[in-house]
């Protein structure tokens, strides 16, 4: 199971990289098409190195100039959610699809809007479905594709090497040395001729060699010698630029990303730009008259070719020969302005495409904030759970207080005078003002969502392990509440977690006893946060799609980030008790204890 989970992580990481690289490739194709006639092909070739980096490496540096923005953040968030789900074995598949749409389609909004009902309805409608089989099928297909491509090309390369076993050393060492000197190639390269090959190419990794068709080596007339010179210059230039390593590497990486058609197209243009930039390099060593003869050599090699392709090695072959010939005939050494423009474009693309967007949590520092959290039952205006969160930059961690629903805040000694009744009949801003007045503190913001969002968060985290203290069975059709929870240690998914925190039947201490269970559940969830591994941005995005708030993104990210930190790094959560006096006339009416009320202002 562990190996499957690790392979799933690798697959999802590759998928993330492939989408990012594909996006970068589309931008490179656009720039190449727009500035192709202005930029030397060497710079177009250099642009593909950026795409290659994105295909190889899953990490990069943050920058405000990154072009990926929300795309990269959404990919990272979605990948993280998918990686975490298999830890618990099951997931709500419809919910996952909803989250994917939110993460991939919507830009982050600093002011969140109401919409909790949609996600909550999804949570009720869909049954948990195992996705292990889906991951396994996709991974098997992905790995099979890699193996087939590598096996086929590996066998082709072995056959090629075997066919060269009878190759003989090229005897015209004077011509070889002349070409090596023109290219300024610092190493000695052996050149072989063989009747088993029809196109010249470079092969070998540690010790590159050049293979020439025996037919062109037998031409001793001046035209044949000139053709040989052009071919050797071309192959030596490939070796000088390390193309004999870059092209096999690019193809090897392409085999890993075989499922991405954009990257196959990118490889096609990468190969084309490599050859055309090599042509440009070669003609700089030739006189004006020889440039046209080099184009003739390209045509002759195209006529001699039989379609024998060497996808993974640099070769003097006939691909795009018509365009290459036209390009060489019209080629002029680029001026300083063209070089400077090309260099500027390359640098800008490197910064924009190699870098990742800066994390939303970066630099998010807030001095102080108290936030009232109202979690309503679905379809109800009455808050089922009320939390007060307090953050202060001078204080370690976040203070959390569960506020009793039965706290008296109005003059009526009935349900309307309780905090829950007041919150149901007044806007959140009025609740913030009233509760702040009662507690003697300033509450800065509010957050209101329903229990559907709570379920979604628990499900996305893979569940929470919790020891249910007692058997909980309770039905309330008026609230669409059906609780059937067995005692003992177990992993609670979103639905079962909702049963736990909403159960209130049979508690001798009423709402205060239920608050104790909610507090223990939150403690358990926070203790497991290192295993759950939900980034702050994931939590923020999930919440932002399903709640009403006046909380700005800066404060929200600061608080979520701190909640996710381990205690050793300032992630301490301090639970604060709201001091109350129980009044049994009427039953379970709670009054704020005036003698201990000062404790609240010390914490918030």
TIDOLO-531281 format. One line per 5 residues: number of its first residue (from 1); their letters; for each residue x, y, z of C-alpha. Coordinates in nm, 3 decimals, padded with zeros to 5 digits, always signed. Layout:
N
NUM	a	X Y Z  ...
//
This chain:
604
1	xxxxx	+00.000 +00.000 +00.000  +00.289 +00.232 +00.082  +00.450 +00.174 -00.257  +00.123 +00.245 -00.435  +00.082 +00.564 -00.234
6	xxxxx	+00.438 +00.674 -00.315  +00.386 +00.598 -00.684  +00.062 +00.795 -00.678  +00.254 +01.091 -00.536  +00.510 +01.061 -00.817
11	xxxxx	+00.238 +01.036 -01.080  +00.054 +01.341 -00.948  +00.378 +01.538 -00.930  +00.456 +01.448 -01.293  +00.103 +01.546 -01.393
16	xxxxx	+00.150 +01.882 -01.222  +00.486 +01.933 -01.395  +00.343 +01.826 -01.731  +00.059 +02.077 -01.720  +00.300 +02.352 -01.615
21	xxxxx	+00.550 +02.258 -01.887  +00.270 +02.238 -02.145  +00.156 +02.589 -02.053  +00.516 +02.712 -02.084  +00.547 +02.537 -02.421
26	xxxxx	+00.238 +02.714 -02.555  +00.385 +03.050 -02.454  +00.716 +02.961 -02.621  +00.531 +02.857 -02.938  +00.349 +03.191 -02.940
31	xxxxx	+00.670 +03.391 -02.891  +00.851 +03.178 -03.147  +00.573 +03.235 -03.400  +00.556 +03.608 -03.331  +00.929 +03.686 -03.326
36	xxxxx	+01.067 +03.392 -03.523  +01.179 +03.608 -03.817  +01.352 +03.857 -03.589  +01.519 +03.623 -03.342  +01.815 +03.407 -03.439
41	xxxxx	+01.727 +03.038 -03.415  +01.978 +02.999 -03.133  +01.750 +03.202 -02.907  +01.445 +03.002 -03.015  +01.641 +02.690 -02.927
46	xxxxx	+01.726 +02.844 -02.590  +01.358 +02.900 -02.514  +01.300 +02.525 -02.528  +01.553 +02.478 -02.247  +01.302 +02.655 -02.022
51	xxxxx	+01.033 +02.401 -02.114  +01.281 +02.117 -02.062  +01.357 +02.246 -01.712  +00.987 +02.249 -01.630  +00.958 +01.889 -01.752
56	xxxxx	+01.253 +01.769 -01.542  +01.240 +01.959 -01.213  +00.937 +01.986 -00.981  +01.081 +02.284 -00.794  +01.171 +02.643 -00.879
61	xxxxx	+01.213 +02.985 -00.722  +00.931 +03.229 -00.632  +00.895 +03.553 -00.822  +00.639 +03.828 -00.864  +00.708 +03.805 -01.240
66	xxxxx	+00.591 +03.445 -01.273  +00.334 +03.409 -01.551  +00.167 +03.108 -01.391  -00.019 +03.292 -01.113  -00.334 +03.111 -01.001
71	xxxxx	-00.271 +02.824 -01.245  +00.035 +02.704 -01.054  -00.124 +02.769 -00.714  -00.433 +02.574 -00.819  -00.226 +02.285 -00.956
76	xxxxx	-00.024 +02.265 -00.635  -00.338 +02.282 -00.423  -00.526 +02.021 -00.625  -00.223 +01.790 -00.629  -00.187 +01.819 -00.252
81	xxxxx	-00.554 +01.737 -00.195  -00.531 +01.430 -00.420  -00.213 +01.314 -00.249  -00.374 +01.337 +00.094  -00.694 +01.154 +00.006
86	xxxxx	-00.546 +00.802 -00.039  -00.416 +00.817 +00.322  -00.767 +00.733 +00.438  -00.873 +00.516 +00.146  -01.201 +00.683 +00.050
91	xxxxx	-01.320 +01.013 -00.087  -01.636 +01.179 -00.198  -01.579 +01.176 -00.575  -01.839 +01.441 -00.657  -01.695 +01.669 -00.392
96	xxxxx	-01.348 +01.623 -00.540  -01.479 +01.721 -00.881  -01.640 +02.032 -00.733  -01.318 +02.129 -00.560  -01.124 +02.077 -00.880
101	xxxxx	-01.350 +02.316 -01.067  -01.319 +02.577 -00.794  -00.943 +02.542 -00.773  -00.879 +02.540 -01.147  -01.134 +02.797 -01.265
106	xxxxx	-01.176 +03.069 -01.005  -00.932 +03.345 -00.917  -00.882 +03.414 -00.548  -01.118 +03.676 -00.415  -01.037 +03.883 -00.115
111	xxxxx	-01.404 +03.921 -00.026  -01.575 +03.585 -00.006  -01.940 +03.539 -00.092  -02.215 +03.317 +00.028  -02.230 +02.971 -00.125
116	xxxxx	-02.196 +02.712 +00.146  -02.518 +02.539 +00.049  -02.378 +02.408 -00.279  -02.087 +02.225 -00.126  -02.300 +02.103 +00.161
121	xxxxx	-02.560 +01.964 -00.077  -02.290 +01.779 -00.264  -02.165 +01.631 +00.059  -02.513 +01.496 +00.137  -02.582 +01.369 -00.212
126	xxxxx	-02.272 +01.167 -00.285  -02.156 +00.852 -00.115  -01.787 +00.795 -00.039  -01.623 +00.615 -00.327  -01.286 +00.448 -00.332
131	xxxxx	-01.043 +00.605 -00.577  -00.764 +00.354 -00.528  -00.872 +00.168 -00.843  -00.874 +00.490 -01.047  -00.525 +00.586 -00.933
136	xxxxx	-00.400 +00.233 -00.993  -00.544 +00.220 -01.346  -00.398 +00.559 -01.437  -00.059 +00.473 -01.292  -00.047 +00.137 -01.470
141	xxxxx	-00.137 +00.306 -01.800  +00.123 +00.578 -01.743  +00.400 +00.333 -01.651  +00.306 +00.103 -01.941  +00.336 +00.393 -02.185
146	xxxxx	+00.679 +00.482 -02.050  +00.801 +00.123 -02.071  +00.670 +00.074 -02.425  +00.834 +00.392 -02.554  +01.164 +00.326 -02.381
151	xxxxx	+01.168 -00.039 -02.484  +01.096 +00.041 -02.847  +01.353 +00.318 -02.870  +01.604 +00.123 -02.663  +01.581 -00.171 -02.901
156	xxxxx	+01.612 +00.065 -03.198  +01.925 +00.222 -03.049  +02.080 -00.119 -02.974  +02.013 -00.227 -03.333  +02.172 +00.095 -03.453
161	xxxxx	+02.483 +00.035 -03.244  +02.505 -00.323 -03.367  +02.476 -00.210 -03.726  +02.776 +00.015 -03.663  +02.988 -00.273 -03.535
166	xxxxx	+03.130 -00.316 -03.885  +03.188 +00.057 -03.937  +03.540 +00.158 -04.035  +03.735 +00.463 -03.932  +03.705 +00.756 -04.171
171	xxxxx	+04.043 +00.790 -04.338  +04.045 +01.156 -04.438  +04.187 +01.286 -04.113  +04.301 +01.612 -04.276  +03.942 +01.708 -04.356
176	xxxxx	+03.831 +01.603 -04.009  +04.096 +01.819 -03.844  +04.014 +02.114 -04.069  +03.645 +02.100 -03.972  +03.725 +02.050 -03.604
181	xxxxx	+03.953 +02.353 -03.615  +03.690 +02.570 -03.788  +03.428 +02.483 -03.527  +03.685 +02.529 -03.248  +03.598 +02.191 -03.105
186	xxxxx	+03.837 +02.126 -02.819  +03.803 +01.749 -02.812  +03.906 +01.480 -03.057  +03.610 +01.308 -03.220  +03.635 +00.986 -03.412
191	xxxxx	+03.448 +00.966 -03.742  +03.328 +00.635 -03.886  +03.180 +00.536 -04.220  +02.931 +00.255 -04.269  +02.715 +00.114 -04.546
196	xxxxx	+02.446 +00.041 -04.284  +02.343 +00.405 -04.239  +02.190 +00.648 -04.486  +02.213 +00.976 -04.293  +02.500 +01.126 -04.092
201	xxxxx	+02.444 +01.150 -03.716  +02.620 +01.173 -03.379  +02.598 +00.878 -03.142  +02.749 +00.784 -02.809  +02.709 +00.947 -02.468
206	xxxxx	+03.044 +00.946 -02.291  +03.246 +00.950 -02.611  +03.049 +01.101 -02.900  +03.126 +00.976 -03.250  +03.011 +01.070 -03.597
211	xxxxx	+02.866 +00.811 -03.833  +02.876 +00.882 -04.207  +02.710 +00.689 -04.491  +02.975 +00.504 -04.690  +02.822 +00.632 -05.013
216	xxxxx	+02.912 +00.996 -04.948  +03.260 +00.906 -04.825  +03.345 +00.760 -05.166  +03.292 +01.087 -05.350  +03.641 +01.217 -05.421
221	xxxxx	+03.542 +01.496 -05.659  +03.545 +01.858 -05.529  +03.167 +01.867 -05.486  +03.174 +01.548 -05.282  +03.455 +01.682 -05.064
226	xxxxx	+03.266 +02.005 -05.007  +02.954 +01.808 -04.911  +03.161 +01.607 -04.662  +03.297 +01.928 -04.517  +02.944 +02.066 -04.466
231	xxxxx	+02.829 +01.746 -04.299  +03.129 +01.727 -04.065  +03.093 +02.093 -03.969  +02.727 +02.032 -03.889  +02.791 +01.724 -03.674
236	xxxxx	+03.091 +01.878 -03.496  +02.881 +02.184 -03.415  +02.621 +01.956 -03.257  +02.895 +01.803 -03.044  +03.036 +02.141 -02.946
241	xxxxx	+02.693 +02.249 -02.815  +02.633 +01.918 -02.634  +02.327 +01.853 -02.850  +02.414 +01.483 -02.849  +02.324 +01.484 -02.477
246	xxxxx	+02.038 +01.734 -02.479  +01.830 +01.562 -02.745  +01.836 +01.214 -02.584  +01.762 +01.376 -02.247  +01.467 +01.566 -02.394
251	xxxxx	+01.331 +01.251 -02.554  +01.379 +01.049 -02.235  +01.183 +01.311 -02.039  +00.921 +01.319 -02.313  +00.867 +00.946 -02.259
256	xxxxx	+00.772 +01.026 -01.899  +00.529 +01.295 -02.019  +00.403 +01.085 -02.312  +00.038 +01.158 -02.231  +00.076 +01.532 -02.303
261	xxxxx	+00.025 +01.613 -02.674  +00.149 +01.970 -02.628  +00.490 +01.841 -02.521  +00.512 +01.613 -02.826  +00.452 +01.922 -03.038
266	xxxxx	+00.712 +02.108 -02.832  +00.967 +01.832 -02.894  +00.898 +01.855 -03.266  +00.981 +02.227 -03.268  +01.269 +02.179 -03.025
271	xxxxx	+01.426 +01.938 -03.276  +01.355 +02.176 -03.563  +01.509 +02.476 -03.386  +01.809 +02.269 -03.283  +01.882 +02.180 -03.646
276	xxxxx	+01.814 +02.528 -03.782  +02.029 +02.696 -03.516  +02.301 +02.446 -03.600  +02.267 +02.544 -03.967  +02.309 +02.910 -03.868
281	xxxxx	+02.619 +02.824 -03.670  +02.773 +02.630 -03.959  +02.725 +02.903 -04.221  +02.922 +03.145 -04.003  +03.227 +02.931 -04.084
286	xxxxx	+03.158 +02.940 -04.458  +03.216 +03.204 -04.722  +02.927 +03.379 -04.895  +02.941 +03.145 -05.194  +02.957 +02.834 -04.977
291	xxxxx	+02.630 +02.925 -04.804  +02.430 +02.836 -05.116  +02.633 +02.517 -05.156  +02.547 +02.424 -04.796  +02.180 +02.460 -04.890
296	xxxxx	+02.244 +02.229 -05.186  +02.395 +01.976 -04.947  +02.074 +01.986 -04.745  +01.875 +01.914 -05.061  +02.102 +01.628 -05.165
301	xxxxx	+02.077 +01.467 -04.823  +01.699 +01.501 -04.839  +01.690 +01.322 -05.174  +01.916 +01.046 -05.041  +01.713 +00.994 -04.724
306	xxxxx	+01.473 +00.700 -04.711  +01.281 +00.806 -04.403  +01.521 +00.641 -04.162  +01.461 +00.845 -03.845  +01.678 +00.884 -03.540
311	xxxxx	+01.445 +01.054 -03.300  +01.684 +01.069 -03.006  +02.018 +01.157 -03.171  +02.134 +01.477 -03.346  +02.147 +01.402 -03.717
316	xxxxx	+02.207 +01.575 -04.049  +01.869 +01.459 -04.176  +01.602 +01.592 -04.405  +01.339 +01.702 -04.157  +01.186 +02.036 -04.262
321	xxxxx	+01.448 +02.057 -04.534  +01.244 +02.300 -04.746  +01.218 +02.550 -04.462  +01.582 +02.497 -04.366  +01.702 +02.562 -04.721
326	xxxxx	+01.497 +02.881 -04.748  +01.625 +02.993 -04.410  +01.990 +02.935 -04.500  +01.963 +03.109 -04.837  +01.801 +03.415 -04.677
331	xxxxx	+02.013 +03.407 -04.364  +02.210 +03.716 -04.268  +02.414 +03.761 -03.958  +02.183 +03.926 -03.702  +02.256 +04.284 -03.607
336	xxxxx	+02.320 +04.406 -03.256  +01.958 +04.522 -03.213  +01.823 +04.178 -03.302  +02.066 +04.009 -03.064  +01.978 +04.247 -02.779
341	xxxxx	+01.605 +04.204 -02.842  +01.641 +03.826 -02.850  +01.848 +03.824 -02.532  +01.591 +04.043 -02.356  +01.306 +03.814 -02.466
346	xxxxx	+01.500 +03.508 -02.351  +01.574 +03.661 -02.008  +01.214 +03.775 -01.958  +01.083 +03.434 -02.058  +01.331 +03.263 -01.827
351	xxxxx	+01.220 +03.473 -01.530  +00.850 +03.445 -01.610  +00.841 +03.076 -01.702  +01.104 +02.930 -01.470  +00.971 +03.096 -01.155
356	xxxxx	+00.668 +03.003 -00.948  +00.418 +03.259 -00.818  +00.481 +03.388 -00.469  +00.281 +03.199 -00.209  -00.027 +03.377 -00.081
361	xxxxx	+00.106 +03.326 +00.271  +00.436 +03.500 +00.202  +00.466 +03.828 +00.388  +00.120 +03.798 +00.539  +00.173 +03.959 +00.879
366	xxxxx	-00.119 +04.089 +01.080  -00.077 +04.267 +01.413  -00.405 +04.170 +01.579  -00.745 +04.029 +01.489  -01.043 +03.874 +01.668
371	xxxxx	-01.273 +03.672 +01.444  -01.619 +03.537 +01.524  -01.694 +03.205 +01.351  -02.059 +03.102 +01.307  -02.123 +02.750 +01.182
376	xxxxx	-02.491 +02.706 +01.097  -02.679 +02.383 +01.048  -02.758 +02.337 +00.679  -03.076 +02.516 +00.581  -03.097 +02.693 +00.916
381	xxxxx	-03.018 +03.044 +01.034  -02.938 +02.919 +01.384  -02.565 +02.875 +01.453  -02.485 +02.522 +01.567  -02.131 +02.605 +01.677
386	xxxxx	-01.984 +02.944 +01.769  -01.610 +03.007 +01.792  -01.402 +03.310 +01.880  -01.050 +03.318 +01.733  -00.795 +03.567 +01.863
391	xxxxx	-00.463 +03.645 +01.695  -00.196 +03.884 +01.822  +00.149 +03.925 +01.671  +00.297 +03.977 +02.019  +00.144 +03.656 +02.148
396	xxxxx	+00.248 +03.303 +02.053  -00.020 +03.104 +01.873  -00.394 +03.160 +01.843  -00.650 +03.175 +02.122  -00.968 +02.977 +02.064
401	xxxxx	-01.289 +03.002 +02.267  -01.609 +02.804 +02.215  -01.894 +03.043 +02.287  -02.206 +02.871 +02.430  -02.513 +02.896 +02.210
406	xxxxx	-02.725 +02.941 +02.524  -02.535 +03.250 +02.643  -02.783 +03.526 +02.734  -02.725 +03.834 +02.518  -03.077 +03.983 +02.504
411	xxxxx	-03.345 +04.089 +02.747  -03.584 +03.804 +02.668  -03.546 +03.505 +02.898  -03.621 +03.262 +02.617  -03.472 +03.136 +02.293
416	xxxxx	-03.473 +03.483 +02.138  -03.252 +03.611 +02.419  -02.992 +03.341 +02.367  -02.693 +03.399 +02.144  -02.817 +03.137 +01.896
421	xxxxx	-03.156 +03.307 +01.866  -03.002 +03.653 +01.835  -02.768 +03.529 +01.560  -03.059 +03.372 +01.371  -03.258 +03.697 +01.366
426	xxxxx	-02.981 +03.951 +01.308  -02.705 +04.003 +01.050  -02.354 +03.882 +01.140  -02.231 +04.239 +01.184  -02.489 +04.294 +01.458
431	xxxxx	-02.389 +03.967 +01.626  -02.025 +04.079 +01.622  -02.117 +04.409 +01.786  -02.349 +04.255 +02.046  -02.112 +03.974 +02.150
436	xxxxx	-01.819 +04.215 +02.166  -02.023 +04.436 +02.397  -02.118 +04.142 +02.623  -01.763 +04.003 +02.643  -01.596 +04.344 +02.670
441	xxxxx	-01.368 +04.296 +02.370  -01.342 +04.423 +02.013  -01.432 +04.164 +01.749  -01.291 +04.268 +01.412  -01.435 +04.020 +01.163
446	xxxxx	-01.687 +03.743 +01.117  -01.701 +03.419 +00.922  -02.026 +03.233 +00.859  -02.064 +02.897 +00.687  -02.272 +02.583 +00.730
451	xxxxx	-02.186 +02.231 +00.838  -02.141 +02.127 +00.474  -01.814 +02.323 +00.460  -01.708 +02.157 +00.785  -01.768 +01.813 +00.631
456	xxxxx	-01.574 +01.908 +00.320  -01.270 +02.016 +00.521  -01.265 +01.694 +00.720  -01.303 +01.484 +00.403  -01.031 +01.675 +00.220
461	xxxxx	-00.798 +01.612 +00.514  -00.866 +01.240 +00.492  -01.064 +01.225 +00.817  -00.968 +01.269 +01.182  -00.887 +00.989 +01.423
466	xxxxx	-01.095 +01.031 +01.740  -01.207 +00.826 +02.039  -01.587 +00.864 +02.051  -01.672 +00.867 +02.425  -02.021 +00.715 +02.411
471	xxxxx	-02.284 +00.578 +02.181  -02.454 +00.865 +02.002  -02.795 +00.800 +01.851  -03.034 +01.086 +01.782  -03.283 +01.186 +01.512
476	xxxxx	-03.420 +01.533 +01.452  -03.617 +01.545 +01.124  -03.673 +01.919 +01.167  -03.297 +01.977 +01.131  -03.243 +01.686 +00.890
481	xxxxx	-03.019 +01.546 +01.161  -02.971 +01.169 +01.186  -02.694 +01.065 +01.425  -02.579 +00.706 +01.468  -02.223 +00.693 +01.599
486	xxxxx	-02.068 +00.400 +01.784  -01.819 +00.451 +02.069  -01.447 +00.384 +02.040  -01.140 +00.503 +01.849  -01.206 +00.544 +01.478
491	xxxxx	-01.140 +00.766 +01.180  -01.426 +01.009 +01.140  -01.504 +01.131 +00.791  -01.691 +01.455 +00.736  -02.035 +01.304 +00.791
496	xxxxx	-01.941 +01.124 +01.113  -01.749 +01.426 +01.241  -02.064 +01.634 +01.195  -02.260 +01.376 +01.396  -02.006 +01.404 +01.678
501	xxxxx	-01.996 +01.782 +01.707  -02.373 +01.828 +01.671  -02.482 +01.560 +01.918  -02.638 +01.714 +02.230  -02.890 +01.455 +02.350
506	xxxxx	-02.838 +01.321 +02.703  -02.558 +01.551 +02.818  -02.617 +01.638 +03.182  -02.428 +01.964 +03.142  -02.619 +02.054 +02.826
511	xxxxx	-02.438 +02.272 +02.574  -02.129 +02.297 +02.796  -02.071 +01.921 +02.770  -02.110 +01.936 +02.393  -01.855 +02.217 +02.381
516	xxxxx	-01.607 +01.993 +02.564  -01.648 +01.723 +02.296  -01.607 +01.983 +02.020  -01.292 +02.111 +02.190  -01.148 +01.758 +02.214
521	xxxxx	-01.224 +01.697 +01.845  -01.052 +02.021 +01.742  -00.751 +01.930 +01.956  -00.733 +01.589 +01.786  -00.757 +01.746 +01.440
526	xxxxx	-00.482 +01.998 +01.516  -00.261 +01.726 +01.666  -00.288 +01.533 +01.339  -00.233 +01.835 +01.115  +00.122 +01.724 +01.033
531	xxxxx	-00.015 +01.399 +00.891  -00.309 +01.561 +00.716  -00.074 +01.796 +00.530  -00.332 +02.043 +00.399  -00.154 +02.366 +00.299
536	xxxxx	-00.296 +02.696 +00.417  -00.382 +02.788 +00.059  -00.583 +02.466 +00.021  -00.786 +02.542 +00.333  -00.832 +02.905 +00.229
541	xxxxx	-00.955 +02.817 -00.119  -01.197 +02.557 +00.011  -01.340 +02.797 +00.267  -01.357 +03.091 +00.027  -01.591 +02.903 -00.206
546	xxxxx	-01.849 +02.829 +00.062  -01.883 +03.101 +00.321  -01.982 +03.460 +00.394  -01.726 +03.685 +00.560  -01.578 +04.032 +00.587
551	xxxxx	-01.239 +03.878 +00.664  -00.967 +03.995 +00.427  -00.734 +03.743 +00.264  -00.429 +03.878 +00.447  -00.573 +03.810 +00.791
556	xxxxx	-00.724 +03.477 +00.688  -00.397 +03.343 +00.548  -00.202 +03.461 +00.853  -00.436 +03.279 +01.091  -00.458 +02.960 +00.886
561	xxxxx	-00.080 +02.950 +00.843  -00.027 +02.987 +01.217  -00.284 +02.717 +01.293  -00.093 +02.480 +01.065  +00.246 +02.538 +01.225
566	xxxxx	+00.377 +02.287 +01.479  +00.416 +02.414 +01.839  +00.795 +02.432 +01.796  +00.745 +02.702 +01.531  +00.485 +02.915 +01.704
571	xxxxx	+00.183 +02.711 +01.605  +00.043 +02.682 +01.956  -00.334 +02.686 +01.998  -00.454 +02.811 +02.336  -00.806 +02.720 +02.438
576	xxxxx	-00.982 +02.987 +02.644  -01.295 +02.916 +02.848  -01.583 +03.160 +02.846  -01.678 +03.189 +03.218  -02.052 +03.139 +03.261
581	xxxxx	-02.305 +03.085 +03.537  -02.579 +02.829 +03.478  -02.932 +02.953 +03.547  -03.189 +02.675 +03.564  -03.482 +02.914 +03.563
586	xxxxx	-03.540 +02.901 +03.274  -03.340 +02.579 +03.221  -02.991 +02.602 +03.075  -02.981 +02.977 +03.040  -02.614 +03.080 +03.068
591	xxxxx	-02.502 +03.418 +03.204  -02.154 +03.562 +03.171  -01.976 +03.542 +03.508  -01.901 +03.910 +03.588  -01.626 +03.822 +03.836
596	xxxxx	-01.426 +03.631 +03.576  -01.516 +03.829 +03.264  -01.180 +04.009 +03.273  -01.010 +03.684 +03.173  -01.162 +03.719 +02.827
601	xxxx	-01.017 +04.063 +02.756  -00.675 +03.932 +02.861  -00.691 +03.669 +02.587  -00.862 +03.858 +02.304
//
